[in-house]
Amino acid sequence: MIAIMDELDPHTLRVAASLVRSRAANLKLDPRMDGLQRLGAHRTLTQLAIDLEVSADHVGPRRRRRPA
């Protein structure tokens, strides 16, 4: 059974933003796209990452690391 979350998890949103940013960074290595396609994809993915981070900031604070 799949449980439906009532609230978004800010940590999950930040991880998703990080994954999107890494994909955007790897676009220049994709030989299937020309320069304009890469530029458009890069801009779209960058905006998605920004939107995810803003949503994460709105949902909850960053996790703080415990001192060792």
PyMOL Python script that loads the backbone (N, CA, C, O; Angstrom):
from pymol import cmd

cmd.read_pdbstr("""\
ATOM      1  N   MET A   1       0.845  -1.179   0.000  1.00  0.00           N
ATOM      2  CA  MET A   1       0.000   0.000   0.000  1.00  0.00           C
ATOM      3  C   MET A   1       0.891   1.243   0.000  1.00  0.00           C
ATOM      4  O   MET A   1       1.908   1.284   0.693  1.00  0.00           O
ATOM      5  N   ILE A   2       0.514   2.232  -0.764  1.00  0.00           N
ATOM      6  CA  ILE A   2       1.286   3.465  -0.868  1.00  0.00           C
ATOM      7  C   ILE A   2       0.658   4.514   0.025  1.00  0.00           C
ATOM      8  O   ILE A   2      -0.541   4.780  -0.054  1.00  0.00           O
ATOM      9  N   ALA A   3       1.487   5.110   0.881  1.00  0.00           N
ATOM     10  CA  ALA A   3       1.004   6.169   1.754  1.00  0.00           C
ATOM     11  C   ALA A   3       1.156   7.512   1.038  1.00  0.00           C
ATOM     12  O   ALA A   3       2.182   7.778   0.413  1.00  0.00           O
ATOM     13  N   ILE A   4       0.143   8.337   1.132  1.00  0.00           N
ATOM     14  CA  ILE A   4       0.169   9.654   0.515  1.00  0.00           C
ATOM     15  C   ILE A   4       0.589  10.662   1.572  1.00  0.00           C
ATOM     16  O   ILE A   4       0.026  10.708   2.666  1.00  0.00           O
ATOM     17  N   MET A   5       1.587  11.469   1.229  1.00  0.00           N
ATOM     18  CA  MET A   5       2.085  12.461   2.175  1.00  0.00           C
ATOM     19  C   MET A   5       1.195  13.694   2.129  1.00  0.00           C
ATOM     20  O   MET A   5       0.799  14.148   1.056  1.00  0.00           O
ATOM     21  N   ASP A   6       0.887  14.227   3.297  1.00  0.00           N
ATOM     22  CA  ASP A   6       0.097  15.452   3.367  1.00  0.00           C
ATOM     23  C   ASP A   6       0.964  16.675   3.105  1.00  0.00           C
ATOM     24  O   ASP A   6       0.486  17.679   2.577  1.00  0.00           O
ATOM     25  N   GLU A   7       2.243  16.590   3.472  1.00  0.00           N
ATOM     26  CA  GLU A   7       3.147  17.728   3.321  1.00  0.00           C
ATOM     27  C   GLU A   7       4.367  17.313   2.517  1.00  0.00           C
ATOM     28  O   GLU A   7       4.755  16.145   2.495  1.00  0.00           O
ATOM     29  N   LEU A   8       4.952  18.281   1.869  1.00  0.00           N
ATOM     30  CA  LEU A   8       6.194  18.037   1.148  1.00  0.00           C
ATOM     31  C   LEU A   8       7.357  18.038   2.119  1.00  0.00           C
ATOM     32  O   LEU A   8       7.360  18.777   3.104  1.00  0.00           O
ATOM     33  N   ASP A   9       8.324  17.219   1.839  1.00  0.00           N
ATOM     34  CA  ASP A   9       9.525  17.134   2.657  1.00  0.00           C
ATOM     35  C   ASP A   9      10.586  18.059   2.055  1.00  0.00           C
ATOM     36  O   ASP A   9      10.982  17.851   0.908  1.00  0.00           O
ATOM     37  N   PRO A  10      11.064  19.077   2.793  1.00  0.00           N
ATOM     38  CA  PRO A  10      12.031  20.009   2.221  1.00  0.00           C
ATOM     39  C   PRO A  10      13.343  19.331   1.826  1.00  0.00           C
ATOM     40  O   PRO A  10      13.973  19.725   0.845  1.00  0.00           O
ATOM     41  N   HIS A  11      13.751  18.327   2.576  1.00  0.00           N
ATOM     42  CA  HIS A  11      14.994  17.620   2.234  1.00  0.00           C
ATOM     43  C   HIS A  11      14.862  16.930   0.873  1.00  0.00           C
ATOM     44  O   HIS A  11      15.785  16.976   0.060  1.00  0.00           O
ATOM     45  N   THR A  12      13.733  16.302   0.632  1.00  0.00           N
ATOM     46  CA  THR A  12      13.493  15.628  -0.645  1.00  0.00           C
ATOM     47  C   THR A  12      13.489  16.635  -1.796  1.00  0.00           C
ATOM     48  O   THR A  12      14.037  16.358  -2.863  1.00  0.00           O
ATOM     49  N   LEU A  13      12.879  17.789  -1.587  1.00  0.00           N
ATOM     50  CA  LEU A  13      12.875  18.817  -2.625  1.00  0.00           C
ATOM     51  C   LEU A  13      14.295  19.299  -2.931  1.00  0.00           C
ATOM     52  O   LEU A  13      14.635  19.538  -4.090  1.00  0.00           O
ATOM     53  N   ARG A  14      15.121  19.441  -1.893  1.00  0.00           N
ATOM     54  CA  ARG A  14      16.502  19.883  -2.112  1.00  0.00           C
ATOM     55  C   ARG A  14      17.325  18.818  -2.829  1.00  0.00           C
ATOM     56  O   ARG A  14      18.173  19.144  -3.660  1.00  0.00           O
ATOM     57  N   VAL A  15      17.082  17.557  -2.515  1.00  0.00           N
ATOM     58  CA  VAL A  15      17.772  16.474  -3.224  1.00  0.00           C
ATOM     59  C   VAL A  15      17.355  16.471  -4.690  1.00  0.00           C
ATOM     60  O   VAL A  15      18.195  16.304  -5.574  1.00  0.00           O
ATOM     61  N   ALA A  16      16.073  16.653  -4.949  1.00  0.00           N
ATOM     62  CA  ALA A  16      15.597  16.711  -6.331  1.00  0.00           C
ATOM     63  C   ALA A  16      16.236  17.885  -7.072  1.00  0.00           C
ATOM     64  O   ALA A  16      16.618  17.744  -8.234  1.00  0.00           O
ATOM     65  N   ALA A  17      16.354  19.031  -6.421  1.00  0.00           N
ATOM     66  CA  ALA A  17      17.002  20.195  -7.040  1.00  0.00           C
ATOM     67  C   ALA A  17      18.459  19.888  -7.360  1.00  0.00           C
ATOM     68  O   ALA A  17      18.965  20.284  -8.410  1.00  0.00           O
ATOM     69  N   SER A  18      19.124  19.193  -6.467  1.00  0.00           N
ATOM     70  CA  SER A  18      20.519  18.815  -6.701  1.00  0.00           C
ATOM     71  C   SER A  18      20.644  17.881  -7.900  1.00  0.00           C
ATOM     72  O   SER A  18      21.557  18.029  -8.712  1.00  0.00           O
ATOM     73  N   LEU A  19      19.738  16.928  -8.012  1.00  0.00           N
ATOM     74  CA  LEU A  19      19.745  16.005  -9.152  1.00  0.00           C
ATOM     75  C   LEU A  19      19.484  16.741 -10.468  1.00  0.00           C
ATOM     76  O   LEU A  19      20.109  16.444 -11.486  1.00  0.00           O
ATOM     77  N   VAL A  20      18.572  17.685 -10.439  1.00  0.00           N
ATOM     78  CA  VAL A  20      18.272  18.472 -11.637  1.00  0.00           C
ATOM     79  C   VAL A  20      19.489  19.294 -12.047  1.00  0.00           C
ATOM     80  O   VAL A  20      19.816  19.385 -13.231  1.00  0.00           O
ATOM     81  N   ARG A  21      20.157  19.890 -11.062  1.00  0.00           N
ATOM     82  CA  ARG A  21      21.364  20.683 -11.369  1.00  0.00           C
ATOM     83  C   ARG A  21      22.471  19.803 -11.960  1.00  0.00           C
ATOM     84  O   ARG A  21      23.178  20.232 -12.872  1.00  0.00           O
ATOM     85  N   SER A  22      22.623  18.597 -11.457  1.00  0.00           N
ATOM     86  CA  SER A  22      23.657  17.711 -12.001  1.00  0.00           C
ATOM     87  C   SER A  22      23.315  17.299 -13.425  1.00  0.00           C
ATOM     88  O   SER A  22      24.207  17.162 -14.262  1.00  0.00           O
ATOM     89  N   ARG A  23      22.041  17.101 -13.707  1.00  0.00           N
ATOM     90  CA  ARG A  23      21.624  16.771 -15.078  1.00  0.00           C
ATOM     91  C   ARG A  23      21.877  17.951 -16.012  1.00  0.00           C
ATOM     92  O   ARG A  23      22.314  17.763 -17.148  1.00  0.00           O
ATOM     93  N   ALA A  24      21.606  19.149 -15.543  1.00  0.00           N
ATOM     94  CA  ALA A  24      21.850  20.341 -16.354  1.00  0.00           C
ATOM     95  C   ALA A  24      23.345  20.502 -16.633  1.00  0.00           C
ATOM     96  O   ALA A  24      23.729  20.941 -17.718  1.00  0.00           O
ATOM     97  N   ALA A  25      24.179  20.155 -15.674  1.00  0.00           N
ATOM     98  CA  ALA A  25      25.626  20.261 -15.864  1.00  0.00           C
ATOM     99  C   ALA A  25      26.134  19.257 -16.891  1.00  0.00           C
ATOM    100  O   ALA A  25      27.144  19.507 -17.549  1.00  0.00           O
ATOM    101  N   ASN A  26      25.454  18.132 -17.036  1.00  0.00           N
ATOM    102  CA  ASN A  26      25.885  17.095 -17.976  1.00  0.00           C
ATOM    103  C   ASN A  26      25.322  17.268 -19.384  1.00  0.00           C
ATOM    104  O   ASN A  26      25.616  16.456 -20.261  1.00  0.00           O
ATOM    105  N   LEU A  27      24.533  18.288 -19.617  1.00  0.00           N
ATOM    106  CA  LEU A  27      23.926  18.489 -20.933  1.00  0.00           C
ATOM    107  C   LEU A  27      24.953  18.702 -22.036  1.00  0.00           C
ATOM    108  O   LEU A  27      24.745  18.272 -23.170  1.00  0.00           O
ATOM    109  N   LYS A  28      26.063  19.363 -21.711  1.00  0.00           N
ATOM    110  CA  LYS A  28      27.060  19.647 -22.746  1.00  0.00           C
ATOM    111  C   LYS A  28      27.708  18.375 -23.286  1.00  0.00           C
ATOM    112  O   LYS A  28      28.356  18.402 -24.332  1.00  0.00           O
ATOM    113  N   LEU A  29      27.536  17.267 -22.577  1.00  0.00           N
ATOM    114  CA  LEU A  29      28.097  15.995 -23.021  1.00  0.00           C
ATOM    115  C   LEU A  29      27.132  15.194 -23.885  1.00  0.00           C
ATOM    116  O   LEU A  29      27.501  14.143 -24.407  1.00  0.00           O
ATOM    117  N   ASP A  30      25.904  15.675 -24.044  1.00  0.00           N
ATOM    118  CA  ASP A  30      24.889  14.939 -24.793  1.00  0.00           C
ATOM    119  C   ASP A  30      25.008  15.230 -26.289  1.00  0.00           C
ATOM    120  O   ASP A  30      24.678  16.334 -26.724  1.00  0.00           O
ATOM    121  N   PRO A  31      25.472  14.264 -27.084  1.00  0.00           N
ATOM    122  CA  PRO A  31      25.676  14.514 -28.508  1.00  0.00           C
ATOM    123  C   PRO A  31      24.377  14.551 -29.318  1.00  0.00           C
ATOM    124  O   PRO A  31      24.396  14.927 -30.491  1.00  0.00           O
ATOM    125  N   ARG A  32      23.263  14.171 -28.717  1.00  0.00           N
ATOM    126  CA  ARG A  32      21.995  14.141 -29.456  1.00  0.00           C
ATOM    127  C   ARG A  32      21.373  15.521 -29.598  1.00  0.00           C
ATOM    128  O   ARG A  32      20.441  15.692 -30.384  1.00  0.00           O
ATOM    129  N   MET A  33      21.862  16.505 -28.863  1.00  0.00           N
ATOM    130  CA  MET A  33      21.258  17.836 -28.883  1.00  0.00           C
ATOM    131  C   MET A  33      22.203  18.831 -29.554  1.00  0.00           C
ATOM    132  O   MET A  33      23.423  18.731 -29.426  1.00  0.00           O
ATOM    133  N   ASP A  34      21.620  19.791 -30.269  1.00  0.00           N
ATOM    134  CA  ASP A  34      22.455  20.858 -30.806  1.00  0.00           C
ATOM    135  C   ASP A  34      22.562  21.959 -29.748  1.00  0.00           C
ATOM    136  O   ASP A  34      22.007  21.834 -28.656  1.00  0.00           O
ATOM    137  N   GLY A  35      23.272  23.027 -30.077  1.00  0.00           N
ATOM    138  CA  GLY A  35      23.530  24.088 -29.107  1.00  0.00           C
ATOM    139  C   GLY A  35      22.278  24.763 -28.576  1.00  0.00           C
ATOM    140  O   GLY A  35      22.177  25.024 -27.377  1.00  0.00           O
ATOM    141  N   LEU A  36      21.326  25.047 -29.450  1.00  0.00           N
ATOM    142  CA  LEU A  36      20.101  25.713 -29.000  1.00  0.00           C
ATOM    143  C   LEU A  36      19.259  24.801 -28.118  1.00  0.00           C
ATOM    144  O   LEU A  36      18.656  25.259 -27.148  1.00  0.00           O
ATOM    145  N   GLN A  37      19.213  23.519 -28.448  1.00  0.00           N
ATOM    146  CA  GLN A  37      18.463  22.580 -27.602  1.00  0.00           C
ATOM    147  C   GLN A  37      19.101  22.489 -26.223  1.00  0.00           C
ATOM    148  O   GLN A  37      18.402  22.479 -25.210  1.00  0.00           O
ATOM    149  N   ARG A  38      20.426  22.424 -26.187  1.00  0.00           N
ATOM    150  CA  ARG A  38      21.114  22.351 -24.893  1.00  0.00           C
ATOM    151  C   ARG A  38      20.875  23.606 -24.081  1.00  0.00           C
ATOM    152  O   ARG A  38      20.648  23.534 -22.873  1.00  0.00           O
ATOM    153  N   LEU A  39      20.925  24.763 -24.738  1.00  0.00           N
ATOM    154  CA  LEU A  39      20.702  26.027 -24.038  1.00  0.00           C
ATOM    155  C   LEU A  39      19.292  26.080 -23.457  1.00  0.00           C
ATOM    156  O   LEU A  39      19.108  26.467 -22.303  1.00  0.00           O
ATOM    157  N   GLY A  40      18.305  25.695 -24.251  1.00  0.00           N
ATOM    158  CA  GLY A  40      16.929  25.702 -23.760  1.00  0.00           C
ATOM    159  C   GLY A  40      16.718  24.719 -22.626  1.00  0.00           C
ATOM    160  O   GLY A  40      16.048  25.029 -21.641  1.00  0.00           O
ATOM    161  N   ALA A  41      17.291  23.532 -22.766  1.00  0.00           N
ATOM    162  CA  ALA A  41      17.164  22.526 -21.709  1.00  0.00           C
ATOM    163  C   ALA A  41      17.875  22.982 -20.446  1.00  0.00           C
ATOM    164  O   ALA A  41      17.373  22.785 -19.339  1.00  0.00           O
ATOM    165  N   HIS A  42      19.047  23.595 -20.612  1.00  0.00           N
ATOM    166  CA  HIS A  42      19.808  24.063 -19.449  1.00  0.00           C
ATOM    167  C   HIS A  42      19.025  25.136 -18.698  1.00  0.00           C
ATOM    168  O   HIS A  42      18.947  25.115 -17.469  1.00  0.00           O
ATOM    169  N   ARG A  43      18.448  26.073 -19.446  1.00  0.00           N
ATOM    170  CA  ARG A  43      17.660  27.136 -18.796  1.00  0.00           C
ATOM    171  C   ARG A  43      16.440  26.570 -18.091  1.00  0.00           C
ATOM    172  O   ARG A  43      16.120  26.982 -16.976  1.00  0.00           O
ATOM    173  N   THR A  44      15.767  25.642 -18.721  1.00  0.00           N
ATOM    174  CA  THR A  44      14.576  25.037 -18.124  1.00  0.00           C
ATOM    175  C   THR A  44      14.926  24.254 -16.871  1.00  0.00           C
ATOM    176  O   THR A  44      14.246  24.375 -15.852  1.00  0.00           O
ATOM    177  N   LEU A  45      15.983  23.452 -16.937  1.00  0.00           N
ATOM    178  CA  LEU A  45      16.387  22.666 -15.768  1.00  0.00           C
ATOM    179  C   LEU A  45      16.880  23.559 -14.637  1.00  0.00           C
ATOM    180  O   LEU A  45      16.611  23.287 -13.467  1.00  0.00           O
ATOM    181  N   THR A  46      17.600  24.621 -14.980  1.00  0.00           N
ATOM    182  CA  THR A  46      18.070  25.558 -13.950  1.00  0.00           C
ATOM    183  C   THR A  46      16.880  26.213 -13.257  1.00  0.00           C
ATOM    184  O   THR A  46      16.873  26.349 -12.034  1.00  0.00           O
ATOM    185  N   GLN A  47      15.876  26.618 -14.031  1.00  0.00           N
ATOM    186  CA  GLN A  47      14.687  27.234 -13.427  1.00  0.00           C
ATOM    187  C   GLN A  47      13.943  26.226 -12.555  1.00  0.00           C
ATOM    188  O   GLN A  47      13.438  26.587 -11.492  1.00  0.00           O
ATOM    189  N   LEU A  48      13.868  24.973 -12.987  1.00  0.00           N
ATOM    190  CA  LEU A  48      13.228  23.938 -12.177  1.00  0.00           C
ATOM    191  C   LEU A  48      13.958  23.760 -10.855  1.00  0.00           C
ATOM    192  O   LEU A  48      13.320  23.653  -9.807  1.00  0.00           O
ATOM    193  N   ALA A  49      15.289  23.728 -10.890  1.00  0.00           N
ATOM    194  CA  ALA A  49      16.071  23.585  -9.655  1.00  0.00           C
ATOM    195  C   ALA A  49      15.831  24.763  -8.713  1.00  0.00           C
ATOM    196  O   ALA A  49      15.696  24.575  -7.504  1.00  0.00           O
ATOM    197  N   ILE A  50      15.778  25.964  -9.259  1.00  0.00           N
ATOM    198  CA  ILE A  50      15.506  27.147  -8.435  1.00  0.00           C
ATOM    199  C   ILE A  50      14.120  27.048  -7.814  1.00  0.00           C
ATOM    200  O   ILE A  50      13.945  27.329  -6.628  1.00  0.00           O
ATOM    201  N   ASP A  51      13.137  26.648  -8.613  1.00  0.00           N
ATOM    202  CA  ASP A  51      11.772  26.512  -8.100  1.00  0.00           C
ATOM    203  C   ASP A  51      11.685  25.462  -6.990  1.00  0.00           C
ATOM    204  O   ASP A  51      10.981  25.658  -5.999  1.00  0.00           O
ATOM    205  N   LEU A  52      12.393  24.361  -7.158  1.00  0.00           N
ATOM    206  CA  LEU A  52      12.389  23.322  -6.121  1.00  0.00           C
ATOM    207  C   LEU A  52      13.027  23.827  -4.833  1.00  0.00           C
ATOM    208  O   LEU A  52      12.534  23.538  -3.743  1.00  0.00           O
ATOM    209  N   GLU A  53      14.118  24.579  -4.950  1.00  0.00           N
ATOM    210  CA  GLU A  53      14.785  25.109  -3.751  1.00  0.00           C
ATOM    211  C   GLU A  53      13.920  26.148  -3.049  1.00  0.00           C
ATOM    212  O   GLU A  53      13.856  26.175  -1.820  1.00  0.00           O
ATOM    213  N   VAL A  54      13.257  27.000  -3.816  1.00  0.00           N
ATOM    214  CA  VAL A  54      12.363  27.990  -3.212  1.00  0.00           C
ATOM    215  C   VAL A  54      11.204  27.282  -2.509  1.00  0.00           C
ATOM    216  O   VAL A  54      10.813  27.674  -1.410  1.00  0.00           O
ATOM    217  N   SER A  55      10.666  26.261  -3.129  1.00  0.00           N
ATOM    218  CA  SER A  55       9.592  25.487  -2.501  1.00  0.00           C
ATOM    219  C   SER A  55      10.080  24.831  -1.212  1.00  0.00           C
ATOM    220  O   SER A  55       9.361  24.809  -0.213  1.00  0.00           O
ATOM    221  N   ALA A  56      11.292  24.301  -1.234  1.00  0.00           N
ATOM    222  CA  ALA A  56      11.855  23.678  -0.035  1.00  0.00           C
ATOM    223  C   ALA A  56      12.020  24.704   1.078  1.00  0.00           C
ATOM    224  O   ALA A  56      11.733  24.408   2.238  1.00  0.00           O
ATOM    225  N   ASP A  57      12.481  25.905   0.739  1.00  0.00           N
ATOM    226  CA  ASP A  57      12.630  26.958   1.746  1.00  0.00           C
ATOM    227  C   ASP A  57      11.276  27.367   2.315  1.00  0.00           C
ATOM    228  O   ASP A  57      11.163  27.708   3.492  1.00  0.00           O
ATOM    229  N   HIS A  58      10.262  27.330   1.476  1.00  0.00           N
ATOM    230  CA  HIS A  58       8.918  27.696   1.928  1.00  0.00           C
ATOM    231  C   HIS A  58       8.317  26.622   2.831  1.00  0.00           C
ATOM    232  O   HIS A  58       7.605  26.937   3.785  1.00  0.00           O
ATOM    233  N   VAL A  59       8.602  25.357   2.531  1.00  0.00           N
ATOM    234  CA  VAL A  59       8.016  24.236   3.280  1.00  0.00           C
ATOM    235  C   VAL A  59       8.658  24.082   4.654  1.00  0.00           C
ATOM    236  O   VAL A  59       7.967  23.810   5.636  1.00  0.00           O
ATOM    237  N   GLY A  60       9.973  24.253   4.728  1.00  0.00           N
ATOM    238  CA  GLY A  60      10.628  24.055   6.014  1.00  0.00           C
ATOM    239  C   GLY A  60      12.088  24.439   5.976  1.00  0.00           C
ATOM    240  O   GLY A  60      12.657  24.644   4.904  1.00  0.00           O
ATOM    241  N   PRO A  61      12.696  24.536   7.144  1.00  0.00           N
ATOM    242  CA  PRO A  61      14.099  24.945   7.225  1.00  0.00           C
ATOM    243  C   PRO A  61      15.044  23.835   6.768  1.00  0.00           C
ATOM    244  O   PRO A  61      14.655  22.673   6.648  1.00  0.00           O
ATOM    245  N   ARG A  62      16.274  24.217   6.520  1.00  0.00           N
ATOM    246  CA  ARG A  62      17.315  23.253   6.168  1.00  0.00           C
ATOM    247  C   ARG A  62      17.627  22.382   7.375  1.00  0.00           C
ATOM    248  O   ARG A  62      17.499  22.806   8.524  1.00  0.00           O
ATOM    249  N   ARG A  63      18.041  21.152   7.084  1.00  0.00           N
ATOM    250  CA  ARG A  63      18.495  20.275   8.176  1.00  0.00           C
ATOM    251  C   ARG A  63      19.832  20.792   8.665  1.00  0.00           C
ATOM    252  O   ARG A  63      20.717  21.130   7.878  1.00  0.00           O
ATOM    253  N   ARG A  64      19.959  20.846   9.955  1.00  0.00           N
ATOM    254  CA  ARG A  64      21.237  21.288  10.529  1.00  0.00           C
ATOM    255  C   ARG A  64      22.046  20.066  10.934  1.00  0.00           C
ATOM    256  O   ARG A  64      21.531  19.119  11.528  1.00  0.00           O
ATOM    257  N   ARG A  65      23.296  20.115  10.603  1.00  0.00           N
ATOM    258  CA  ARG A  65      24.176  19.001  10.981  1.00  0.00           C
ATOM    259  C   ARG A  65      24.514  19.118  12.457  1.00  0.00           C
ATOM    260  O   ARG A  65      24.750  20.205  12.984  1.00  0.00           O
ATOM    261  N   ARG A  66      24.528  17.981  13.092  1.00  0.00           N
ATOM    262  CA  ARG A  66      24.887  17.965  14.510  1.00  0.00           C
ATOM    263  C   ARG A  66      26.389  18.054  14.654  1.00  0.00           C
ATOM    264  O   ARG A  66      27.126  17.428  13.892  1.00  0.00           O
ATOM    265  N   PRO A  67      26.857  18.831  15.631  1.00  0.00           N
ATOM    266  CA  PRO A  67      28.314  18.902  15.841  1.00  0.00           C
ATOM    267  C   PRO A  67      28.864  17.548  16.283  1.00  0.00           C
ATOM    268  O   PRO A  67      28.234  16.832  17.062  1.00  0.00           O
ATOM    269  N   ALA A  68      30.024  17.216  15.783  1.00  0.00           N
ATOM    270  CA  ALA A  68      30.625  15.908  16.093  1.00  0.00           C
ATOM    271  C   ALA A  68      31.248  15.850  17.453  1.00  0.00           C
ATOM    272  O   ALA A  68      31.787  14.814  17.842  1.00  0.00           O
TER     273      ALA A  68
END
""", "prot")
cmd.dss("prot")
cmd.show_as("cartoon", "prot")
cmd.util.cbc("prot")
cmd.orient("prot")
